[in-house]
Every structure is written in C-alpha cells, then in structure tokens.
Amino acid sequence: MLSLSNVPTNAQVLEPSCGEGIFLESLQQRGFDQITAFEVDPRLARSFDDVQYSSFVSADIGQKFDLIIGNPPYIGWKKLPSYLKEELKENELWQTHCNNLCDYLFIFILKSVELLKPGGELIFICPEYWMNTTHSQSLRNYLITQGYFECFYHFSETPIFEQANISTVIFKYIKGNASNLPPISITKYTSRQALNAQTLDALHRSDAKIPGLEQFNISQFKPDQKWLLVRPVILQGLQRFAEACQTTIGAVCDIAHGLVSGLEKAFRLPEDLPLNTLERQHLLSVVKGKDLEQFRSTKMTPYIFLNEVATEDNLKQGFPNFYQHLQTHKAALEKRYQYNRTIPYWHWVFLRSFQRFSQPQPRIFAPVKERITHKNYVRFAAISAGLYPTQDVIALFPKPTTQESLWYILAFLNSPIVFEWYQYHGIVKGGVVEFSEKPLSSIPFRAIDWQNAQEVALHEQITQASQALVKEANAQMQEAINQAFGQLLDEL
Ligand SMILES: C[S@@+](CC[C@H](N)C(=O)[O-])C[C@H]1O[C@@H](n2cnc3c(N)ncnc32)[C@H](O)[C@@H]1O
C-alpha cells in the first residue's frame, strides 16, 4: 500500500488507527520520520514513539498531512461500545454526514479528508460496502466535493480480513481539484488464494497476467450514485437493458416477506412426533430457501402452526403431542422478541402477509440472501398455492392488473441479463445478494406490448417453456427462453 504513495520521506504522515503498528514499521523502514499515529487501545502499545494512545475521533489535531494511510476500524453502529457512540454524537462531521445505519469507518474517512493538505493522499484498506449502500451517499458526495480518486484495488473473494466474506478495497484519494480529472484505475482480483508478495507485486504492474486479475479505467464518480467498480461497457449495456424494459418488477408484482416463527427448531415438525387428527390439521407446509432451485422447488417442510389456539388449556387438550414437544423449548420461546404485544409461546411471532399466502394463487419464491460467488444465477421458483415461506424467503405475486403470466415473470427473473443487472445494481455484500422489497421492486421488467402480435407470441412461448422448466430442468427450453428474451430486449 505504501508503494501507492508519491510523497517524499520528509512528508507529514498520519496513521489514525495504528493497532500494533504494521504501517508504522513499514513507514519507518522506508525512512519516513514525521509520523503521527493514534490508537485507542493501549493494550496494543509497542515500541513506537509516535503513537498517541487516545481516540482519533475526538483528537484535536492542529496540523495537516501529506499522507494519511491505514486500515481503519469498521464496526456497525449497533455493535459500537457506548463510549464510542457518545463520542460520535459530539462529532460535527458524523452528525452532518452519518446516521445510525452508518459504520464507524465513515468517521475515519471523513476526518482524514479534513486533515489532508491540498494535494495530500489518503490511502486506506477497508471493506467495500460504503461504496454502494444508500446511507453512505452523503459520505460519497462529500468525498467528490473534496477531491478525486486515483485508483482502487478490489478484492471480492480474497481472504484479507479475519471476518470472512467481506469484499475489500484499497483506495488512493487525492484532496483538491485537478484541472483535468484523470480516470480512476481499477484493479480487481477475484482469486480465493491469500495474497502473497508475488501477487501483490503483479497487481501493481499494469501488464501483469495472473488468473483472477482484471484491470481497467473508469471515469471519476458522480454525486448521488452508487459507486460501481465495473467496466463502462457493462454499465452501458445494463443502461440499455433498463431503457428497453421501461417498467419495474415493483409495478407488476406485490412483494411479501416470509412468516417469522421466532424459534425455528421449536416449530419445525420433528420427524418422529406422533400426531392426532387435529394436530395433522395444524401443520403449515413451508418451502425453505435452501430447498429452492431455479424455476422449481423439490421439497416441503412441515411446521407446527397453532396461532388460532387461544389458551394453553386448549393447547394441552387438543394438541397433546405438540404441547409436549413445545415444553422443551418453552423458556426460549418466551424470550422471543414480542413486537410490543404478549405472544403466547405456542404462536409464531410475526405472520406478516399470512392472508396473502393463504389465497389460492401460485407465487414466486426467492431466497432473501443468495451467495453468488460461485454461481451466475439466483433461484426464483414457482410455488403452488398452499405453500408458505419463512423469513429466509421473499415472495412475489403478480398484481391483479398484470397481464403477463407468472411463468413469464419467473423466466424473466431467472434470465442472465437480470442476474447481471442486480449483480451491479442490487444489494450485494461480500458476494451475497440481498433481496428485500426495495431492491427486488426496482429490477427492470420487460412488459409485453399486447397490441404487438409478435410480442404476444413470444410471451406465450416463454410462458410454455417456463412451465416446462418448473416441472424439470431442460437445457433446450432454457435456451428457447434466452432467445425469446434476446428478441424482446433487442427491440422488436
Ligand atoms: C482494523 S484495525 C487496524 C490496525 C492496524 N492499522 C493494522 O493494520 O494492523 C483497527 C484499529 O483501530 C483501532 N481503533 C478503534 N477505534 C479507534 C479510535 N477511535 N481511535 C484510534 N484507534 C481506534 C482499534 O483498536 C484497532 O487497533
């Protein structure tokens, strides 16, 4: 990281959260001798003269720096110890640009930029998520107004931090305005191998040819946008796709979240539990996220469902086997989050769209979280009426006004272009796509022009192929769907 810097060794350097001093050691070895460093945890003290063992966040630092470098802490607000929260509440930069959804990391970036001299360099290694979450927009806009980026190194699968599954970036940012803003040089490294000196050296050379390495330039970032480290040609393609679609999934589907039991293991029906007739009538057929495939699901899991049972006496008398089974979980059930009510221990805690799920229409299920590091699709499946989701699953119901068939919508959601779209425009954290209502609704949707006979025929063709795929996998049908969408998206 130090080799990214262009400052001379007599530069004023700051390390705002130096830990045991890995960066300080390299700086000293290279001859830097004007170093200031902070570390809040005195237990990490080593033999460095330049470290102040106090918080960087509230430190009154009466000078500016040529280079600020480091690996700042990253902790979600909820997990911050209260004394650090108090400190942030007093901090003007935090108050201006952040809220309780922001990460502690943000204040290290904001304050560091404030402390740079004009032309000064900020080089940080940190998680990537502040580049595309909504609540970091103010931080991103601030960065654009104060300077520009020279380069990003992006590691999406390479183990770097102890916390697994975290995408990491190293960036170099320059404070101030350049008359002609240069492009940002992007280096992406997707190998799952740990980084070694040889690879790091290769990453640095623009002619390097190592597997998993990709290098390209992008323009400087714009305000009010997510910052995507993606080749411009891909973004342009996705832009054309969104324009060809004209509407969104949110306009044609209602989206519903799965039901929350509050204690999975208490309500999942044990295989060997004997059941009386009444008990057999109080089972809910659930399709779990893990049992979804593309187009279909193969497995149903029975759950105990007693939300209509009002009293413990009714439970004991009518459902003796369930009663017995639930006793083993009673203590944990009573500790569940109560949603501002008192919930009997034999009830599920939050039914959300239960009425909707009880209606006799088929629906589409998708997992709420989908790891996409080793596959190039998300699993959207057609599910028959009578099957319910738990909170690991999100569901879509075509609106009553929607003319396109559920199977057409299903095939569209499973198509490669849609996958590419939400890979870049959806919420992806550490290689995991997250589907909540908003990102799902904002997926572009190619509606059919019902006045156009050719489009109507393609809709029919896709519907039939999709129905076949719901029954069983079939490469030919899949190819037919891809071709039909190819025609629809290339403008008829
Ligand atoms: C991700 S570690 C990086 C340590 C070091 N830069 C390295 O690369 O080994 C973040 C460090 O920030 C320190 N830290 C957390 N809050 C701080 C604060 N308010 N001021 C200074 N250091 C802080 C933590 O104690 C931890 O040592």
The ligand as a Gaussian input file, in Angstrom:
#p B3LYP/6-31G(d) Opt

LIG

0 1
 C       -8.682000      -2.811000      11.647000
 S       -7.615000      -2.453000      12.981000
 C       -6.177000      -1.969000      12.122000
 C       -4.952000      -1.871000      12.923000
 C       -3.695000      -1.504000      12.114000
 N       -3.885000      -0.327000      11.310000
 C       -3.234000      -2.650000      11.267000
 O       -3.356000      -2.624000      10.048000
 O       -2.789000      -3.635000      11.839000
 C       -8.332000      -1.003000      13.571000
 C       -7.689000      -0.416000      14.799000
 O       -8.384000       0.781000      15.102000
 C       -8.345000       0.969000      16.496000
 N       -9.352000       1.972000      16.845000
 C      -10.677000       1.800000      17.007000
 N      -11.255000       2.963000      17.341000
 C      -10.296000       3.897000      17.366000
 C      -10.278000       5.290000      17.649000
 N      -11.393000       5.949000      17.946000
 N       -9.087000       5.923000      17.561000
 C       -7.967000       5.269000      17.248000
 N       -7.911000       3.942000      17.002000
 C       -9.061000       3.272000      17.045000
 C       -8.604000      -0.428000      17.009000
 O       -8.188000      -0.560000      18.367000
 C       -7.768000      -1.270000      16.047000
 O       -6.466000      -1.445000      16.548000

